[in-house]
Amino acid sequence: MVQAYGETLAAKPPEALAAIRRAVTLGGGMSFDNGLAYEREHIIHLAGTDNFREGLAAFTEKRAAVWKD
């Protein structure tokens, strides 16, 4: 079960996983408002990436995404 979960995570876009890890690690020590601002900054950054566009295209085309490292 842990192996399957690890494989599922490994198949996700690496910059998004890194942003999630940073948000979880740093966000616990922030106020709610600061945490939201931190997440908003990362979402804006991620929305401009090739992997974001690939994810949207894959979703609308009903296919698996092919992430870039």
Secondary structure, DSSP 4 states (H G I P E B T S, - for coil): -HHHHHHHHHTS-HHHHHHHHHHHHHHTTS-HHHHHHHHHHHHHHHTTSHHHHHHHHHHHTTS------
